[in-house]
Amino acid sequence: VRRGQKHKRDACKKRACGKKQHPAPLHQQHRQCRQKDRKRRAADRCRGKQHGQQQRAAHLTCHGTVSPGEGAARCAEHRQGYSALYRRRCGPVRSGADGGARNEQHGARLRPVVGRERHGSRLVSAADGVADRAGRERVGRAAAGRVASADAEARMTEWRASVRQVVEFSLHERDLSPAAFAAKRMREGAAAHKARQSVGAREETAYQAEKSLSADYAAREITLRVTGRADGLLLAADGARIVEEIKLGTAENPLVPAHRAQAAMYGHMLCQKEGLTGVRLRILYVDENGAPVRLYEEEADSARLKGEFEALCAAYCAWAERLLARRRARDASLFGLAFPYGAYRAGQRTFAANVYVAIRERKRLFAQAPTGIGKTMAALYPAALALGEGKCARVLMLTARTTGRKSAMDALAILRAHGARLLAVEIAAKDKVCPMEKRDCRPEVCPYAKGFYDRLPDALAEALTGGDWGRGQLDALAQKHTLCPFELALSLAQEADVVVCDYNYVFDPFVAIDALMQGGAALLIDEAHQLAPRVQDNASAAVSVPQLR
């Protein structure tokens, strides 16, 4: 039944050997087929074991010293000897350059990054020769790197952003709100949204909550795809389509331009999707229980909504194209980047090679090495190569101590001195970088919070020219533009290539920065043995005797 041997396929449609309708001879044939299949697979494993020591080693030697195509021709006998296992895991064996490319494509499956081989007990380095420029050329990485860089560039031209990101780029708030207040306001707003949508589903006609919409905008160098979920779509009594934007507010709440712009963006997307000539925009302010307290409505035709959509997207795309140009220059500098030192230390090359492959294959790598072999550079250098090839969106270097952050920033400075155009940001604790004598983040008290978002774009534009923005450099930049150093570091980190920070900004559920993980980040965790107790402390609670009393 499995392969159609001997007996007809329609004789056992359900592939169940124990069915009563199957005659005994058919059962016997079915069992024989299964036994032959098991014997064939066992023979394949035996042949794989026989060739796993000698011919496999010769195969890897050919492909590790010459180009993939030439290596495939030279080691045809090796591939034939290993054909059974290769065919099972990577498909039919191919010859010539195609076979070499297929070997290279599936190399990670045949050569584990860490651990013991399937047919042997020797630990192998899956990317020996990948850690530097010369090694990549020996295994044909030069051509593969160019293809990967081109693919990454093609992906970059298809830019994605949310409706809120596009709107708030042009129509942002002025003042910086305290984090505790902002988090409380967000929770209250989510509860109010849910309550209002529940009422709308019961009382409104054809009410749709959290409706996904999207639209594209073609700029000079990128195609921006704007996505989002409309709070509510419904049908008015006169037949008009209504786009409802729900916001937490009061009875005296004025119409906020950013709130109306979000409704207009969704209105354009709905008109484009359903071919409407216009919609009715509704900005509804509700209290904490979801009850309406203030309502704004207006009619908007499709042409007007399209103009507003394109104006907001054009402003956002101008900034996005600037980011794209910087990333292209970064990738070009990383492609030809050589190891910053004349030679590798003992164990450093193997360390770096396995870090690169772990990022490329999205695997976990646990490494233990003594002090003095250069672990920081052995981790950051291959991570920079993977970043330039589009294997990750950014690199997060997580440390437990200030000395670890300093070591990472020093290594990044060395890479920059050798031509790497990386944008690195160090995030320090808020209490340590606050310029005020007593930390109070209310805009009416702190001058660095008052008008923060009005001055932020100029500071970001200056910082994006490149460089290593450690604590001292960020403090100077923040003082120059009268900005909160901590919030400036957080804003700049979202556009950075390498972020050096504490464990908490990834693993602490209360202070973690989710934006740093978007797009796929490579985590380099220094002194990982200290991570478990830190996470345990973050997830634990303590109660004192005075609190109980």
Buried (B, 14 or more C-beta within 10 A) or exposed (E): BEEEEEBEEEEBEEEEEEEEEBEEEBBEBBEEBBEEEEEEEEEBBEBBEEBBBEBBBBBBBBBBEBBBBBBBBBBBEBBEBBBBBBEEEBEEBBEEBEBBBBBBEBBBEBBBBBEEBBBEEEEBBBBBBBBBBEBBBBBBBBBBBEEBBEEBBEEBEEBEBEBBEBBBBBBEEEBBBBBEEEEEEEEBBEBBBEBBBEBBEEEBEEBBBEBEBBBEBEBEBBEBEBBBEBBBBBBBEEEEBBBBBBBBBEEEBEEBEBBBBBBBBBBBBBBBEEEBEBBBBBBBBBBEEBEBBBEBEEEBEBEBBBEBBBEBBBBBBEBBBEBBEBBBEBBBBBBEBEBBEEEBEEBBBBBBBBBBBBBBBEBEBEBEBEEEBBBBBBBBBBBBBBBBBBBBBBBBBBBBEBEBBBBBBEBBBBBBEEEBBBBBBBBBBBEEBBBEEEBEBEBEEBEBBBBBBEBBBEBBEEBBEBBBBBBEBBBEBBEEBBBBBBBBBBBBBBBBBBBBBBBBBBBBEEBBBEEBBEEEBBBBBBEBEBBEEBBEEBEEEEEEEEEEE
